[in-house]
Amino acid sequence: MTCDATSTAAAIRAVAAVIIEHKVELTRLDRDIGDGDHGENLARGFTAVLGKLDGAEFDTPAAVLKMVASTLISTVGGASGPLFGTAFLRASTAVKDLPELDAQGIVTALTAARDGVVARGKAELEDKTMVDALTPAVNAARAAADAGDDVGAVLRAAAADANLGADATIPYQARKGRASYLGERSIGHKDPGATSTAYLLGALADAAAGVS
C-alpha cells in the first residue's frame, strides 16, 4: 500500500472535515489558555484548502502538501498558520518528487514536519505545544515502519501516540506561546495545538484505512 497524489488529496479532504467538525472544541480549548481562535483559524485555513483542491490536479504527494502549506500560511492567523504551514512545507520538501509514498516515506514526511515545527517554534517535549503530539507520533510511526507495517498501520500508530501525547499535556505548565503567560494557571488544560495535531493525524489514518 502506497500513497499517491490522488490519495494524498483525499486524505487532506478528510483532515479538513475533521478540523472543521472540531472547530468549536478547539476554540474552547484555546479560550482556556490562549487567544480563543485556534479552531476558527484552522477551520478557515482548511476551508481554503478545500477550495484549492476543487478541480485541481497534482502530480505528486509533495505538490499537494506544498499547496496545503502555502494556503495555511496565507489564511490562518496567529501562530497556527506559520507552524502548521511549516510542517506541511517541510514534509513536502522531504519527500521531493516521489510519485508515491510508502511507509518509510510517511515517516520521512512526519519527521520533517516535526523538525520544522521545532525549528520554527523553538519548542521541546513537555512545553505544552503541538510538539507533544508530533514527537510521539514520529517515534511510533518510525517503529511501525521499521517493523514492516504498511502506510495505514504506520499512520494508525502515529495517530494513537499523538492522542496520548495530547492528553499528556493536561498537567504540563506551558512554556511556549501565549499560554506560557498564564504560568501555573495553564496547568490542568489540554493544549489546543497538540489536540488539533492529533485530530489531523487521526484523519490521515482513517483516510488510509478507507474510512471517511
Phi and psi in degrees as GROMACS dihedral restraints (atoms count N, CA, C in turn):
[ dihedral_restraints ]
;  ai    aj    ak    al  type     phi  dphi    fc
    3     4     5     6     1  -131.0    20    10
    4     5     6     7     1   171.7    20    10
    6     7     8     9     1  -121.5    20    10
    7     8     9    10     1   112.7    20    10
    9    10    11    12     1   -98.6    20    10
   10    11    12    13     1  -171.9    20    10
   12    13    14    15     1   -62.7    20    10
   13    14    15    16     1   -40.1    20    10
   15    16    17    18     1   -65.4    20    10
   16    17    18    19     1   -45.2    20    10
   18    19    20    21     1   -70.9    20    10
   19    20    21    22     1   -30.1    20    10
   21    22    23    24     1   -65.4    20    10
   22    23    24    25     1   -44.0    20    10
   24    25    26    27     1   -62.3    20    10
   25    26    27    28     1   -40.2    20    10
   27    28    29    30     1   -64.0    20    10
   28    29    30    31     1   -38.5    20    10
   30    31    32    33     1   -66.0    20    10
   31    32    33    34     1   -38.6    20    10
   33    34    35    36     1   -66.4    20    10
   34    35    36    37     1   -35.7    20    10
   36    37    38    39     1   -60.9    20    10
   37    38    39    40     1   -40.7    20    10
   39    40    41    42     1   -64.5    20    10
   40    41    42    43     1   -40.9    20    10
   42    43    44    45     1   -60.2    20    10
   43    44    45    46     1   -47.0    20    10
   45    46    47    48     1   -58.6    20    10
   46    47    48    49     1   -42.9    20    10
   48    49    50    51     1   -62.5    20    10
   49    50    51    52     1   -41.7    20    10
   51    52    53    54     1   -69.9    20    10
   52    53    54    55     1   -42.3    20    10
   54    55    56    57     1   -62.4    20    10
   55    56    57    58     1   -43.9    20    10
   57    58    59    60     1   -64.0    20    10
   58    59    60    61     1   -40.0    20    10
   60    61    62    63     1   -60.7    20    10
   61    62    63    64     1   -37.1    20    10
   63    64    65    66     1  -100.8    20    10
   64    65    66    67     1    17.5    20    10
   66    67    68    69     1   -55.3    20    10
   67    68    69    70     1   -47.6    20    10
   69    70    71    72     1   -65.4    20    10
   70    71    72    73     1   -43.0    20    10
   72    73    74    75     1   -62.3    20    10
   73    74    75    76     1   -44.7    20    10
   75    76    77    78     1   -65.4    20    10
   76    77    78    79     1   -36.3    20    10
   78    79    80    81     1   -67.2    20    10
   79    80    81    82     1   -40.5    20    10
   81    82    83    84     1   -62.4    20    10
   82    83    84    85     1   -45.2    20    10
   84    85    86    87     1   -59.6    20    10
   85    86    87    88     1   -40.6    20    10
   87    88    89    90     1   -72.3    20    10
   88    89    90    91     1   -28.7    20    10
   90    91    92    93     1   -66.5    20    10
   91    92    93    94     1   -30.5    20    10
   93    94    95    96     1   -67.8    20    10
   94    95    96    97     1   -36.9    20    10
   96    97    98    99     1  -134.7    20    10
   97    98    99   100     1     6.0    20    10
   99   100   101   102     1  -142.0    20    10
  100   101   102   103     1  -144.2    20    10
  102   103   104   105     1   -82.8    20    10
  103   104   105   106     1   -15.5    20    10
  105   106   107   108     1    80.2    20    10
  106   107   108   109     1    21.9    20    10
  108   109   110   111     1  -127.3    20    10
  109   110   111   112     1     8.6    20    10
  111   112   113   114     1   -59.9    20    10
  112   113   114   115     1   -49.1    20    10
  114   115   116   117     1   -64.0    20    10
  115   116   117   118     1   -44.9    20    10
  117   118   119   120     1   -61.3    20    10
  118   119   120   121     1   -44.9    20    10
  120   121   122   123     1   -65.0    20    10
  121   122   123   124     1   -47.6    20    10
  123   124   125   126     1   -65.1    20    10
  124   125   126   127     1   -40.1    20    10
  126   127   128   129     1   -63.1    20    10
  127   128   129   130     1   -40.1    20    10
  129   130   131   132     1   -62.7    20    10
  130   131   132   133     1   -42.9    20    10
  132   133   134   135     1   -63.1    20    10
  133   134   135   136     1   -45.6    20    10
  135   136   137   138     1   -75.7    20    10
  136   137   138   139     1   -23.6    20    10
  138   139   140   141     1   -65.1    20    10
  139   140   141   142     1   -40.1    20    10
  141   142   143   144     1   -65.4    20    10
  142   143   144   145     1   -37.1    20    10
  144   145   146   147     1   -61.3    20    10
  145   146   147   148     1   -43.1    20    10
  147   148   149   150     1   -58.5    20    10
  148   149   150   151     1   -40.0    20    10
  150   151   152   153     1   -62.9    20    10
  151   152   153   154     1   -36.9    20    10
  153   154   155   156     1   -72.2    20    10
  154   155   156   157     1   -28.1    20    10
  156   157   158   159     1   -74.6    20    10
  157   158   159   160     1   -31.8    20    10
  159   160   161   162     1   -62.0    20    10
  160   161   162   163     1   119.6    20    10
  162   163   164   165     1    76.7    20    10
  163   164   165   166     1     1.8    20    10
  165   166   167   168     1   -92.9    20    10
  166   167   168   169     1   153.7    20    10
  168   169   170   171     1  -123.6    20    10
  169   170   171   172     1   136.9    20    10
  171   172   173   174     1  -125.6    20    10
  172   173   174   175     1   141.0    20    10
  174   175   176   177     1   -85.8    20    10
  175   176   177   178     1   -28.9    20    10
  177   178   179   180     1  -140.2    20    10
  178   179   180   181     1   159.8    20    10
  180   181   182   183     1   -56.8    20    10
  181   182   183   184     1   -38.1    20    10
  183   184   185   186     1   -60.3    20    10
  184   185   186   187     1   -36.9    20    10
  186   187   188   189     1   -64.1    20    10
  187   188   189   190     1   -39.3    20    10
  189   190   191   192     1   -64.8    20    10
  190   191   192   193     1   -47.4    20    10
  192   193   194   195     1   -62.4    20    10
  193   194   195   196     1   -38.1    20    10
  195   196   197   198     1   -66.5    20    10
  196   197   198   199     1   -39.1    20    10
  198   199   200   201     1   -63.4    20    10
  199   200   201   202     1   -43.4    20    10
  201   202   203   204     1   -59.7    20    10
  202   203   204   205     1   -44.8    20    10
  204   205   206   207     1   -58.0    20    10
  205   206   207   208     1   -51.7    20    10
  207   208   209   210     1   -65.5    20    10
  208   209   210   211     1   -35.4    20    10
  210   211   212   213     1   -69.1    20    10
  211   212   213   214     1   -44.2    20    10
  213   214   215   216     1   -65.4    20    10
  214   215   216   217     1   -41.1    20    10
  216   217   218   219     1   -62.4    20    10
  217   218   219   220     1   -36.0    20    10
  219   220   221   222     1   -87.1    20    10
  220   221   222   223     1   -17.0    20    10
  222   223   224   225     1  -119.3    20    10
  223   224   225   226     1   -17.7    20    10
  225   226   227   228     1   -98.4    20    10
  226   227   228   229     1   126.9    20    10
  228   229   230   231     1   -84.2    20    10
  229   230   231   232     1   178.6    20    10
  231   232   233   234     1    66.7    20    10
  232   233   234   235     1  -155.6    20    10
  234   235   236   237     1   -78.6    20    10
  235   236   237   238     1   -21.6    20    10
  237   238   239   240     1   -64.0    20    10
  238   239   240   241     1   -39.8    20    10
  240   241   242   243     1   -59.6    20    10
  241   242   243   244     1   -55.8    20    10
  243   244   245   246     1   -61.5    20    10
  244   245   246   247     1   -38.3    20    10
  246   247   248   249     1   -72.2    20    10
  247   248   249   250     1   -51.1    20    10
  249   250   251   252     1   -67.9    20    10
  250   251   252   253     1   -37.3    20    10
  252   253   254   255     1   -62.0    20    10
  253   254   255   256     1   -43.8    20    10
  255   256   257   258     1   -62.1    20    10
  256   257   258   259     1   -40.1    20    10
  258   259   260   261     1   -58.3    20    10
  259   260   261   262     1   -49.1    20    10
  261   262   263   264     1   -68.6    20    10
  262   263   264   265     1   -36.7    20    10
  264   265   266   267     1   -66.2    20    10
  265   266   267   268     1   -45.3    20    10
  267   268   269   270     1   -63.4    20    10
  268   269   270   271     1   -38.6    20    10
  270   271   272   273     1   -62.7    20    10
  271   272   273   274     1   -43.3    20    10
  273   274   275   276     1   -64.7    20    10
  274   275   276   277     1   -40.2    20    10
  276   277   278   279     1   -66.3    20    10
  277   278   279   280     1   -37.9    20    10
  279   280   281   282     1   -67.2    20    10
  280   281   282   283     1   -35.5    20    10
  282   283   284   285     1   -92.0    20    10
  283   284   285   286     1    -5.0    20    10
  285   286   287   288     1    52.5    20    10
  286   287   288   289     1  -131.5    20    10
  288   289   290   291     1  -104.3    20    10
  289   290   291   292     1    25.6    20    10
  291   292   293   294     1   -60.2    20    10
  292   293   294   295     1   131.0    20    10
  294   295   296   297     1   -70.9    20    10
  295   296   297   298     1   -25.1    20    10
  297   298   299   300     1  -144.1    20    10
  298   299   300   301     1   151.1    20    10
  300   301   302   303     1  -109.5    20    10
  301   302   303   304     1   126.7    20    10
  303   304   305   306     1   -94.2    20    10
  304   305   306   307     1  -169.3    20    10
  306   307   308   309     1   -59.2    20    10
  307   308   309   310     1   -43.9    20    10
  309   310   311   312     1   -67.6    20    10
  310   311   312   313     1   -31.3    20    10
  312   313   314   315     1   -65.0    20    10
  313   314   315   316     1   -37.5    20    10
  315   316   317   318     1   -63.6    20    10
  316   317   318   319     1   -42.5    20    10
  318   319   320   321     1   -62.2    20    10
  319   320   321   322     1   -42.2    20    10
  321   322   323   324     1   -59.4    20    10
  322   323   324   325     1   -44.8    20    10
  324   325   326   327     1   -65.3    20    10
  325   326   327   328     1   -45.3    20    10
  327   328   329   330     1   -65.9    20    10
  328   329   330   331     1   -40.3    20    10
  330   331   332   333     1   -63.7    20    10
  331   332   333   334     1   -44.5    20    10
  333   334   335   336     1   -63.7    20    10
  334   335   336   337     1   -39.3    20    10
  336   337   338   339     1   -61.4    20    10
  337   338   339   340     1   -47.9    20    10
  339   340   341   342     1   -61.6    20    10
  340   341   342   343     1   -45.9    20    10
  342   343   344   345     1   -62.9    20    10
  343   344   345   346     1   -35.2    20    10
  345   346   347   348     1   -65.4    20    10
  346   347   348   349     1   -41.6    20    10
  348   349   350   351     1   -65.6    20    10
  349   350   351   352     1   -42.0    20    10
  351   352   353   354     1   -61.9    20    10
  352   353   354   355     1   -44.5    20    10
  354   355   356   357     1   -64.5    20    10
  355   356   357   358     1   -39.3    20    10
  357   358   359   360     1   -75.4    20    10
  358   359   360   361     1   -43.3    20    10
  360   361   362   363     1   -98.0    20    10
  361   362   363   364     1    -7.6    20    10
  363   364   365   366     1    56.7    20    10
  364   365   366   367     1    33.4    20    10
  366   367   368   369     1  -100.7    20    10
  367   368   369   370     1   152.3    20    10
  369   370   371   372     1  -124.3    20    10
  370   371   372   373     1   172.6    20    10
  372   373   374   375     1   -56.5    20    10
  373   374   375   376     1   141.0    20    10
  375   376   377   378     1    72.6    20    10
  376   377   378   379     1    14.3    20    10
  378   379   380   381     1   -83.5    20    10
  379   380   381   382     1    -4.0    20    10
  381   382   383   384     1    69.6    20    10
  382   383   384   385     1    58.0    20    10
  384   385   386   387     1  -139.4    20    10
  385   386   387   388     1  -176.5    20    10
  387   388   389   390     1   -64.0    20    10
  388   389   390   391     1   -18.3    20    10
  390   391   392   393     1   -61.9    20    10
  391   392   393   394     1   -29.5    20    10
  393   394   395   396     1   -68.5    20    10
  394   395   396   397     1   -19.9    20    10
  396   397   398   399     1   -95.4    20    10
  397   398   399   400     1   -37.8    20    10
  399   400   401   402     1   -69.8    20    10
  400   401   402   403     1   -42.2    20    10
  402   403   404   405     1   -65.0    20    10
  403   404   405   406     1   -48.9    20    10
  405   406   407   408     1   -63.2    20    10
  406   407   408   409     1   -30.9    20    10
  408   409   410   411     1   -63.7    20    10
  409   410   411   412     1   -45.0    20    10
  411   412   413   414     1   -62.5    20    10
  412   413   414   415     1   -44.5    20    10
  414   415   416   417     1   -62.8    20    10
  415   416   417   418     1   -42.1    20    10
  417   418   419   420     1   -67.9    20    10
  418   419   420   421     1   -40.6    20    10
  420   421   422   423     1   -62.9    20    10
  421   422   423   424     1   -43.2    20    10
  423   424   425   426     1   -63.8    20    10
  424   425   426   427     1   -43.1    20    10
  426   427   428   429     1   -63.2    20    10
  427   428   429   430     1   -41.0    20    10
  429   430   431   432     1   -66.5    20    10
  430   431   432   433     1   -43.9    20    10
  432   433   434   435     1   -64.5    20    10
  433   434   435   436     1   -41.3    20    10
  435   436   437   438     1   -65.6    20    10
  436   437   438   439     1   -25.1    20    10
  438   439   440   441     1   -82.9    20    10
  439   440   441   442     1    -3.4    20    10
  441   442   443   444     1    94.9    20    10
  442   443   444   445     1    11.2    20    10
  444   445   446   447     1   -70.7    20    10
  445   446   447   448     1   157.2    20    10
  447   448   449   450     1   -86.9    20    10
  448   449   450   451     1  -178.7    20    10
  450   451   452   453     1   -56.3    20    10
  451   452   453   454     1   -45.9    20    10
  453   454   455   456     1   -60.2    20    10
  454   455   456   457     1   -45.3    20    10
  456   457   458   459     1   -68.2    20    10
  457   458   459   460     1   -37.0    20    10
  459   460   461   462     1   -62.3    20    10
  460   461   462   463     1   -44.3    20    10
  462   463   464   465     1   -69.8    20    10
  463   464   465   466     1   -35.3    20    10
  465   466   467   468     1   -63.7    20    10
  466   467   468   469     1   -42.2    20    10
  468   469   470   471     1   -63.0    20    10
  469   470   471   472     1   -42.7    20    10
  471   472   473   474     1   -61.8    20    10
  472   473   474   475     1   -45.5    20    10
  474   475   476   477     1   -64.4    20    10
  475   476   477   478     1   -41.1    20    10
  477   478   479   480     1   -61.9    20    10
  478   479   480   481     1   -45.2    20    10
  480   481   482   483     1   -76.1    20    10
  481   482   483   484     1   -26.6    20    10
  483   484   485   486     1   -65.0    20    10
  484   485   486   487     1   -39.3    20    10
  486   487   488   489     1   -62.4    20    10
  487   488   489   490     1   -44.1    20    10
  489   490   491   492     1   -62.6    20    10
  490   491   492   493     1   -41.0    20    10
  492   493   494   495     1   -64.1    20    10
  493   494   495   496     1   -39.7    20    10
  495   496   497   498     1   -64.6    20    10
  496   497   498   499     1   -43.9    20    10
  498   499   500   501     1   -62.3    20    10
  499   500   501   502     1   -34.5    20    10
  501   502   503   504     1   -68.3    20    10
  502   503   504   505     1   -15.2    20    10
  504   505   506   507     1   -73.9    20    10
  505   506   507   508     1   -16.0    20    10
  507   508   509   510     1   -55.4    20    10
  508   509   510   511     1   -48.4    20    10
  510   511   512   513     1   -82.3    20    10
  511   512   513   514     1    -2.4    20    10
  513   514   515   516     1   -77.0    20    10
  514   515   516   517     1   151.1    20    10
  516   517   518   519     1   -93.6    20    10
  517   518   519   520     1   128.7    20    10
  519   520   521   522     1   -64.9    20    10
  520   521   522   523     1   134.9    20    10
  522   523   524   525     1  -119.5    20    10
  523   524   525   526     1     0.3    20    10
  525   526   527   528     1  -137.3    20    10
  526   527   528   529     1   156.4    20    10
  528   529   530   531     1    72.6    20    10
  529   530   531   532     1  -172.3    20    10
  531   532   533   534     1   -62.4    20    10
  532   533   534   535     1   -32.6    20    10
  534   535   536   537     1   -61.0    20    10
  535   536   537   538     1   -27.2    20    10
  537   538   539   540     1   -65.1    20    10
  538   539   540   541     1   -23.6    20    10
  540   541   542   543     1   -64.7    20    10
  541   542   543   544     1   -22.9    20    10
  543   544   545   546     1   -79.4    20    10
  544   545   546   547     1   -15.3    20    10
  546   547   548   549     1    60.2    20    10
  547   548   549   550     1  -130.0    20    10
  549   550   551   552     1   -66.7    20    10
  550   551   552   553     1   -18.4    20    10
  552   553   554   555     1   -69.2    20    10
  553   554   555   556     1   -14.6    20    10
  555   556   557   558     1   -77.5    20    10
  556   557   558   559     1   -14.7    20    10
  558   559   560   561     1   -69.0    20    10
  559   560   561   562     1   138.5    20    10
  561   562   563   564     1    97.5    20    10
  562   563   564   565     1     0.8    20    10
  564   565   566   567     1  -119.1    20    10
  565   566   567   568     1   139.8    20    10
  567   568   569   570     1   -78.3    20    10
  568   569   570   571     1   135.5    20    10
  570   571   572   573     1   -71.1    20    10
  571   572   573   574     1   128.1    20    10
  573   574   575   576     1   -66.3    20    10
  574   575   576   577     1   -37.4    20    10
  576   577   578   579     1   -66.8    20    10
  577   578   579   580     1   -40.4    20    10
  579   580   581   582     1   -65.5    20    10
  580   581   582   583     1   -36.6    20    10
  582   583   584   585     1   -66.7    20    10
  583   584   585   586     1   -46.1    20    10
  585   586   587   588     1   -66.6    20    10
  586   587   588   589     1   -33.7    20    10
  588   589   590   591     1   -62.9    20    10
  589   590   591   592     1   -42.8    20    10
  591   592   593   594     1   -64.6    20    10
  592   593   594   595     1   -40.7    20    10
  594   595   596   597     1   -62.4    20    10
  595   596   597   598     1   -41.7    20    10
  597   598   599   600     1   -60.0    20    10
  598   599   600   601     1   -47.7    20    10
  600   601   602   603     1   -68.9    20    10
  601   602   603   604     1   -34.9    20    10
  603   604   605   606     1   -62.4    20    10
  604   605   606   607     1   -39.9    20    10
  606   607   608   609     1   -65.3    20    10
  607   608   609   610     1   -39.8    20    10
  609   610   611   612     1   -62.9    20    10
  610   611   612   613     1   -41.7    20    10
  612   613   614   615     1   -65.3    20    10
  613   614   615   616     1   -42.4    20    10
  615   616   617   618     1   -63.8    20    10
  616   617   618   619     1   -39.8    20    10
  618   619   620   621     1   -63.5    20    10
  619   620   621   622     1   -40.9    20    10
  621   622   623   624     1   -65.2    20    10
  622   623   624   625     1   -29.5    20    10
  624   625   626   627     1   -87.0    20    10
  625   626   627   628     1    -1.0    20    10
  627   628   629   630     1    81.6    20    10
  628   629   630   631     1    19.7    20    10
  630   631   632   633     1   -98.7    20    10
  631   632   633   634     1   126.8    20    10
